[in-house]
Amino acid sequence: MERIQQIKLPDSSAIRKAEEKWKTIAKPLYSLGLLETSVNKIAGIFGNENFRLKKRIAVILCADNGVVEENISQSDSTVTSAVAKAISLGNSNINLLARTFDCDVLGVDIGMKDTLDIPDLLNRKIANGTKNIAKGSAMNIEQAKQSIVTGIDLVRDLKQQGYQIIVTGEMGIGNTTTSSAIASVMLDLPPKAVTGRGAGLDNHRLQHKIHVIEQAITINQPDKNNPLNILSKLGGYDIGGITGLFLGGAIYHIPIVIDGFISSVSAMLAVMFNENVKDYLLCSHVSNETAGRKILDYLHLKPLITAELCLGEGTGGVMLLPLLDGAMAIYNSSHSFDSLNMGRYVDYVGTDNRRK
């Protein structure tokens, strides 16, 4: 955990050089909008304005949540196992999209109820699911720390393997309930303002889900100023692991892509641990879950995709990759004003104003 204190801001010089490089390309200034901003951010993370994103991976953290016993979902933990198996065998939704966009996939058991004997499912199990947050803490402090450290170490290991960008993803029945509970505390909003239907609940069961979250917060009394306390009392091993992925990206200088609701809740926790983490995050889309937009506003992040996505598994996150590929094609290969013997556009707006 002490590595978290080592996090520094990205290289501002590399960001400036990337911004200037965009201005030499023969097109209207800032015309690729948030895509240009994303490329500039990646340049700062790498400390080099000349880069490629050839090797990328989606890390899908799989875990179960004890709160499922409160009947807050249409499904139970058997679905977590079934989807985790499909991910590891290359048959799930995330695998199909990842193959389309030239991205590897790594499934990780960080806290599933069942233990699957599958070679391609990385075993980093902390426990066989969390406890029921409606009755007490999800996990103890040491387990919460272990989940975060697991995510940090995954980034370290993947960087050593040559990966240049990591997409976050998760699989775990009940994790919209744990995420809504954390969002309620961190956004200082009542559960009904941040709780959605998850994989699909009718009105009656949605109200029950809200009541369970209210009960969990009342019983556990989380400290809204202490991210480790919040995670241990209301979270899940998937949330802790993704929090670690974000922290690891900032420690090891790799851009990390926020996927949807669960991922963005984890980003809030990571930024609470160290506010510099925000400059290492790439925001793919705004989740269609109730708190999706609220969380991104809290983080002051703008999504590149607004398509009412809420599938999970990192699917929205990998959809950012072809957009980045398009931007990088222009950034690295497009003709310049000089090569066309054209005068450059005068910058009347200014990069600093564009950042606001």
Secondary structure, 3 states (H helix, E strand, C coil): CHHHHHCCCCCHHHHHHHHHHHHHECCCCCCCHHHHHHHHHHHHHHCCCCCCCCCEEEEEEEECCHHHHHCCCCCCHHHHHHHHHHHHHCCCHHHHHHHHCCCEEEEEEEECCCCCCCCCEEECCCCCCCCCCCCCCCCCHHHHHHHHHHHHHHHHHHHHCCCCEEEEEEECCCHHHHHHHHHHHHHCCCHHHCCCCCCCCCHHHHHHHHHHHHHHHHHHCCCCCCHHHHHHHHCCHHHHHHHHHHHHHHHHCCCEEECCHHHHHHHHHHHHHCHHHHHHEEECECCCCCCHHHHHHHHCCCCCECCCCCCCCCHHHHCHHHHHHHHHHHHHHCCECCCCCCCCCCCCCCHHHHHC
